[in-house]
Amino acid sequence: MLKRSALQYLENWKDKKIRKPLVIRGARQVGKSYLVRIFAKEAGLDLMEINLELSDDYADCFTSKDPNQIITLLELKTSRRITPGKTLLFLDEIQVTPQILASLRYFYELMPRLHVIAAGSLLEFVLEEHTFSMPVGRIEYLHLGPMTFKEFLTGTGREQLREFIEQFQIHDKYPLVIHAELMKMFRVYCAIGGMPEAIQTYQDSGSMLDVDTIKQSILLTYRDDFSKYGKRVKHIRLQRVFQKLPLQVGQKLKYVNLDRNEKSSELKKSLHLLALARVYAPVYHSGANGVPLRAESNEKVQKPLFLDVGLLATAWGMSYADIASADKVKLVNSGPICEQFIGQHLLYARQYYEEPELFYWCREKRQASSEVDFVQACRSMIFPVEVKAGKTGTLKSLQVFIKEKGVKLGVRFNADLPALHDANFSLPGSSGTFKLLSLPLYMVEELQRILGSM
């Protein structure tokens, strides 16, 4: 399974006249290495892949600052020719020998025609703690997340459904039968998630039991990685936080809910490590009075977002049957599942070279608290986003935000048909209307396009 949009990004990178070495960043098993291999094949490049975790003796080839000398040593060691413009040098698991990152600058300065890509698990730790000089301005990043819902449709042979979503205009008549089919696929995606191996397993076998086995294995792999954090935090504490974190999705994070016996400062360290590993993303509160939203963010107030909705369901012990019946049996988990789905798509909706970030808004007053699930910006316009698991639900907090910030648009994702209409305020002492864009949950990737056409 492959992220075609990421592949297109790599194609554009390949064709740049001034091309910098590319560093792919992302959590374990989101498909970094597979993406590079497919890219090399489709681009017609001769792939030289060096896994530095399996062959750490390659580090000695990169001690020189002269890329010609580095290439000569690599050619002698591998007995393969490296030709700028025809070869793709792929340095996988580069976190094992992080000093190699520093040498990438010389490829940009002295051998720019050679295609160089680096990737690695837990690379964020290296970037935070490095003692060497980073090649600032001489490398570029690609941030890779789980596969999206539309990529899932393509990967499972439902390309026509994807095309229908992409061609939809907000005032088009919407067939109920298509909506029902897309909602069914949405539930399947929520159970499987966006990890490439899980989707591939579903495509190959059609067995949700096989998929659950893969997801359990991925979660265990993350837990096994905790031994690599040994000098920075206790394994047991990190495991507790990792196990409790999925249960906090959709609500304000309180340290006491992670472990009431640990100091908040120690729990904060564990969260920081999990964020570096891209296992979770903090969704910080923003005052949301202007762009960029991060300018008014408060890192003391956050909601956690897990890496992937399928892994979240597995961590909760939820099966596909539970998710499929969530509209009939009101599960306490159904809301957070939908919020996770929307959140992970909004988090990675930015350009691949941009650091993923996401914000929400809350106001805590006695007997007058309000919270908007997410806050987004489009062409310097700020708007609130609410997520509902079913077809109905109050929009009080969204209206409070619109009134306080003086914005004219609110967005709601739910299980109903798409619609755009004038909505009336239902707040005490408030009157007037605002535009309410209501989209089905599975259409989150079309949000910016639809807003741009309004």
N, C-alpha and C positions, 0 to 999 in steps of 0.2 A: 504494500500500500504506500502511496506517495502523495505528498502535498504538491500538486501541480503548480500552484501559485509560487511556491518557493523555488520550484524548478525554473519557472519563467524568470524569477529574480536572478538566478544563477546564469541563465542565458544572457540576460542584459549585462551582468557583471563581466562575462566572458568577452563581450564585444566592446567594452570600454576602451578608448584609446589610452587613457591613463588609468591603469588598473592596479589597485592595491591588493595585497594578500588579504584573504577573507577568513575571518574567525567565526565559526558557527557556535552559538551559545544556546543551551537548552537543557532540560532535564534528561535523565537517563531514559533511553528507549523511546524517545519521540521520533527516531528515524534519521538522525544526523548522518551516520555513516552510509546508510542505504541511499539517502538522497544524493550524496556525493558520487556514489558508484553509478547510479542511474544517470546523473548529469554527465559524467565523463563518457558514458556509452552513447547517449543521445547527441552529445556535442562533438563526438568523433575525436576525443582526446585520449591519448595513451595514459592510462592511470598508473601512477606509481604510488601505492598505498603503503605507508609505514606506520604500523601500530607500535607506538612507543611504550605501551604497557607490556606487550609481548616481547619486544626487542629493544630494551633500554640502552643497548650498546651503541645505538645510532646517535646518541647524544654527542659523542665525540666528533661526529662529522660536522657539527654546527659550532665548534669553538672559534672558527675563523670569522672575521667580519667581511670576508670577500666571498660573495655568492658563487663565483666561478670555482673557488677552492672547495666550497661546500658541495657543489654539484659534482666535481671531479671525484671527491671521496665517496659520495653516494653511488656514482656510476661504478667505481671499482668494487664497492662492497656488494652491490646488487647484480653486477654484470649486465646492466641495462643502460641504454642510452637515454639521456634526458635532453630534450630539445625544446628550447623556448618557443612558444606558439603552438606546439604540438603535444606537449606533455603536461599532465596535471599532477603536481606533487601534493599528495594528501597526507598530512601529518595528523594521525588519529591518536586519541588519548594523550594529547600534548600536555595535560596537567602533570603527567609523570615527570617530565623534564621541562619545567616551565621556562627555564632560561632560553629555550629555543624561541619563545615568543619575541624576545628582544632582537634576535637575528633577522626576524621577518622584515624589519625596516630596510635592511640592505638589499633584499630582493626588490622592494619597491623602488629604491633609489638607483640600483645598479643593474637590475635584471627585470624590468617591469613586464617584459613579454612572457615570462614564465608564469603559468597559472599556479598559484599556491593557495591551498585551503587548509586550515587547521580546525580541529574540533576536539572536544573532550568532556567527559563527565566530571562534574564538580569543578569545572574550570573557573567558576566564580570565586572559589576560595583562593586560587592562584592570583587572580586579578585584584583581590582585596589585600593579600598579604605579600605580594611580590617585593623583593629587595633589589631587583634589577630595574634598569631603565626601560619603561614601556615605550613602544614605538608610536607615540601619540601622533595622530594625523597621518600615519603611514600604513595603517591597517584599517579595515572596516569590518563591521559586525553584521551577522544575520541572526536574529532572534527567532528560534523555532519553538513552536508550541504543539499541542496535540492536533490531530486532523480535525477539521471543522465538519459541521453537519453536511454542507454541500459536497465536501470532499468524500465524506462517507457515502453519500448518494452515488457519486461517480464510481467509487471503489466497489460498490455492491451492485452495479449494473442498473442503477436507476437514474441514468443521465437525463432522461426526458423530464423527470420531476425537477431536477436541478435547473434545466433550461426554462421550465415553466416559472419557477421562482424568479429567475434572473430577468425574465421578460415581463413580469407583472408590473402594471402601473396602478397607482392607488385607486383610480376611479373605474378600473376594469371590473366586469362582472366576475364573481369568483365561484366556480363550480363546487358544490358541497362534496361531491364524490372525490375530487382532488384534495380538498382540505382534509377529509377523513383519512385518505391514504397517506398524506404527509404527516398528519398527527400520529398515525401508526408507526411510520418510520422514525419520527421524533422520539417516540417511546423506546423503540429498538435502540436508537443511538444512545439514549440516556442510560440504558442497561449495559451497552457494550463500551461506550466511551470513544475517545479519539486516539487511543494508543494504536499505532499501526499494526502491531502483532495481534492485538485483540480483534481488530477489524478483519485482518487477513484470515484469522482462524474462523471467524464467523462466515466469511465468504467461502472458505474451503470446505467446512464441515456442516455449517448451518446449526451447530449445536451450541446452545447457550451454556451448557455444562462445560464444554471445552473452553469457551470464552472465559467463564468464571475461573477456571484453572489457570489460564494465562494471566488474568488480572491479579489473582492471589500471588502468583509467582513474581509479578512486577512489584507488588507491595512488599513482598519479602526481600526482594533485591534492594529496594530502598533501605529497608531496615538493616540489611547486612552491611550497607555502606556506612552505617553509623560508626563502625570500628575505625573508619578513616578519619573520624573527627576526634579521636581519642584525646589528643593533647588540649582540646579546646572545651570539651564539655563531657559530663558523665553519660555513658551509653544508656543507662537505665532511665535517666531523666529525659533524654532525647526520645527514647522509645515511648515513654508515657505521653509526651507532648504530641508525638506523631500519631498515636492512637486516639487521643482526645480531640485533636484538631478538626477532623472531619465533622464531629458532632457540633462544632461551633459555627459552621458555615451558615450564613443568613442572619447572624446576630452579632451584636457588638462583642468584641473579644474581651473577656475578663480573665485575668491570670488565675483566679481562684477556681475557675472551671477547668483549667488545665491540670493543676495540681495544687491543692490547698496547703500542702505541707512544704512547698518549695518557696523560696524568696522570689519575688517578681523579677529581680535583676538576673537571677539564674535562668528563669523561664524566658526572659527576653533574649538571652544569649542563644537558647535552643531555637527559638523562633527565627532569629537572625540566620542561624545555620541552615534551617529548613528553607528559608527564603533564598539563600544563596544557592542551594541545591535545586531551586525552582520547583520544590515539592508543594509549596504553597506561595500565594501572593497576598500581601497585605493590601486591602482596599481602604485607603486613608480617608478620613473626613476632610472635606474642603469647604471653606466659607462660600465658594462658588459665586463670588461677586464679579468675576472677570476671568479672562484667560491670560496665561495658562492656569489651569486649575491647581496645579502643584504649588503655585505661589502662595496659596492660602491653605495648604494642607497642614493637618495636625497629626503628627505621627504617634501621638499618645492615644488617639482615638481611631480604631480600625475595626474592620470586619475581615475575617480570613476567607480566602478563596482557595480551594484545593486545586491540585494540578489538573484533574480531569474528572468529569462527571461520572464516567464508568467506574473509575477507581473509588470515587466517593461512594457510589452505591454499594460496591463490594465491601468497603470499610464499614458501612452501616449494616451489612448482612442482608441487603435488599436484592431480590431477584427480579428478573424481567416480569414475572407474574405480578409482583407487588407494584411495579411501575405501571404496567399495562392497566391495572385496575384502580389506579390512583384517583380517577375521576368518578369512580363508583363508591369506593371506600375512602373516606377522608383520612389519609395518612398524615401524621405529623411531619413526615419527611418530604412530602410532595412539593411543598413550597421551596425549601432549600435546594432540592434537586433542580427545580426550574431556575432558581437564582444562580446556581452554579453553572448551569448550561449557558445562560445569558452572559454571566460574568466572564467565563473563560473565552467566549467569542469576542466580547468587547475588549478584553485585555489584549488580545492579539490582533485586533482589527487595524492597528496602526501599520505603517510601513515596516518592512522587515528590518530595516536598519535602525529603527527607533526602539528605545528601551520600553518594554511593556509597562504600562501603569494604568491604574483605575481608581476612581474616587466615588465617594458617596456623600450624602449630606444628612446631618441630623441636628435637631434642636431639642435640648433637654430642659424643659421647664416643668415645674410642678403642675400637674393636671393639664398640661398643654404640650407634651412632647410630640415630636414629629420626626419621621425618618423616611428619606427617599432612597430606594435601593441603589441607584447609580446616578451619577451626574455626568453628562457628556457635553461636548462642544462641537459645533459644526459651523465653519466659516465665522468664527468669533461669536457665534450665538450659543448661549448656554441653555440647556434644557434638562429637566428631570426625567428619569426612566424608572418606571414601576414594573415589577414582575408579579404576575398572578398565575397560580397553578391551574385554576379553572377558567370559566368564562365570565364569572362575576367577581366583584370585590370592590370595596370602597377605595376612593382615591383622595382621601382627606389630606394625607401628607403631601401628595403631589400638588394639590391645590394651595396648601400653605406655602410651599416653595414658590409656586408661580406668583402668588400674591406678594410675598416678601421680596422676591428678586425682581419683580416687574417684568417677567418674561411672558411670552405670548403662546408658547407651545409646550405641551406635555406629551410624553410617549409612554404607551403601555404595551407590554407583551403579555399575551394570555392565550387561551386555547380557542378563541373565537375567530371569526373571519376578519380580514383586514378592513379598516374603515378610517375615514378622516371626517371629522365633523366639529361643529361648534358646541362646546360643552358649557354648561352653566355652573357657576360657583355654588357650592352647597355649604359654605362656611357661615357661621353666625356673623351678621354684620357686613357680609361681603356680597357684592352683586357684580354682574358682568359675565362675559364669556371668554373662553380661551380655546385655541385649537388643540384637539386631542387626536393624536395619531395612534391608532390601535392596530397592532400587527400580531399575527400568530407567532408563537414562540420560535418556530422553525425558520422564520424570516429575518432573524437578527442580522444576518450578513448583508441584507439588502437595506438596512436602515439608512446609511449615508447616501446611497443612490436615490432612495425614495425622497429623502429630505432635499436633495439637490434638485429634484424635479418639481418640487412644490412651489 
